[in-house]
């Protein structure tokens, strides 16, 4: 049993944020061998937070459909529901990351404006 959505998200975030080491990346890629298609592939290969959010949303839809189609007495049911909860939590974390990034960009714009107001440039 593996949580492909989380491993793919880790790969995408490592790329977008420029973090992680080769051994972590190699481990995640091995976990995903044979499963790189659709939203999982999109997450693993994402180059931006916007891409990650889009593919994560699609992965959640697929996972919700998988849970909805399972019988509650299926031995994989509880684990699959757990995956769904973990991926929903990851989605909220990515949303917070995007909001924080936007706030930083806005703050830098404000700092730039304040500098120009304080020290006007004469032309």
N, C-alpha and C positions, 0 to 999 in steps of 0.2 A: 504494500500500500504506500502510495506516495501522494503528496500534495503538489501536483504539477503546477498549479496556479501560483503557489507561493515561490517555488523554485524559479519559475519563469519571471515572476515579479522581481525577485532578487537580482537576476541577471540584468533585467532592464534598468533597475535602479542603480546597479553598479556602473552601468554604462553612462546613464544620464548624470549621475553625481560624481563620476570619476573616482569611485572608491572600490575597495576590494583588491584581493590579490589573485594571482594566477591559480593557486591551488583551490581557492573558493570557487572561482569561475569554472575550473575543470570539473570539480565535484558536481556543481549544479548542472553543467552540460551533460555529464554522464547520467544523472538522475532523469534528464529529459529525453535521452536517446529514444527514438521511436515514437515520441509524443509531440514533436514540434510540428504542429499544424493548427490552423485556425487562431483563436485568441491566445493560446499558449505560445505559439510561434511569435505572434505579434508582441506579446509581453516581453519575451526573451530578446527580441531584436529591436525594441523601442529605443528611439533616440531623443525623446522628449517626454516631459511629464504629461503633456496633452495626449500623446500616443499611449502612454501607460494607462491613463484614465480611461481612454476609449476601449482599449483591449481588455482592461480589467472589468469594465462593465459588461462586455460581451462574454467574458469567462464566467462572470456571475450568473448571467442569464442561462448559460449552458449548465452550470452546476445546479441552479434552482430547478431546471427541467429534469435533471438527473435525479435529484432528491424526490421531486414530485412523482416521478414514474416508478420509484422503488416501493416494494412492500415493506412495511414496518418490521416484519420478522426476518427480512434479509440480513444476513450476518454483516454485510457492509453498510447497512443503513445508518447506524449511529456514527460510524467513522465518516461517512459521506456528509452527514448533517454537520459534524464537527468541522469538516473542511469548509463547508459553506459559511459557518460562523467565522472561521479564521480568515477567509477571503473577504467577507464583509468588513471585518475589523481592519484588514489591510487596506481596503478601499477607503475607509475613513482616515487612516494614517496618510495615505497618498493625498487625499483632499486637504488635510491639514498642511502637508508639505507644500502643496501648490499655493495655498492661501498665505503661508508664511513667506514663500518666495515672492509672491506678488506684493506683499507688505514691504519687504526689503527693497524691491524695485521702486515702489512708491516713496519710501523713505529717502532713498538716494535722490530721487527727483526733487523732493522737498529740500534736501540739503543743498543741492545744486542751485535751486531758486534762491534760497536764503543767502548763499555765498554771493550770488550776483546782486541781490538787493543790498547786502552789506558792503560789498566792494564793487560798485558799478564799473563796467568797462566803458571807457570813453573811446569813441571811434572818430 
